[in-house]
Amino acid sequence: RMFPTCRVSFNGLRPEGFYAVLMDIVPVDEKRYRYAYHRSCWLVAGKADPPAPARLYV
């Protein structure tokens, strides 16, 4: 898996209310990584792609 599992829980919400939950994943550096199965680790594989335009859809 590229990202670990994310589990959240909410308490005290109104049953008649409408809610939106957003999660943003941002890069930690300017590198691209690949997973080496034979070594069981992530390796630097070059320069990162340029960032995509910011979009939010509801």
N, C-alpha and C positions, 0 to 999 in steps of 0.2 A: 504494500500500500504506500501511496505517496504521502498521505497525511494520516496521523493517528485518529482514532475514533474520538468524537466530541459528544459528550453527553451532558445535557442540562436539565434542570428541573426548576419549576416556578411555583411559588406559594402565594396565597393571598390575592389571586386575581379574581376579578368579577366575572361570573359565568356569562353575563350578557355583554361583556366588553369585547372589543376586537383588538388584537395585538399583532405586532410584527416583530420578528426576531431576525436580526442581521448579524452576519459574521464576515469579517474582513481578514483575508490572508495576505500578508505583505512579505516580500523577500527580505532576507536578513543581510544580503550582500549583493555584489554585482557579478556573481558567478552562476554558471549553469552546472548542475550535478547529474551524475548518472549512478545507478546502483550496480555494483560489481557483485554478482551472485557468488562467484567462486571465492571472493574474499569477504563476503557479507558486510560490505561497507559502502558508503557513498564516496565517490571520487569527483574531483573537479573536472568538468568536461568542456570548459571554454567560457567565453563571455556570455553574460545573460542577454536575453531578448530585450528590446526596448519595452517600457511599460505600456500596457494597453490603456486606452482612454477610460476614464472613470465613468461607470454607468451604474445606475440604481433603478431597478424596475420593481414596482409594487403590484 
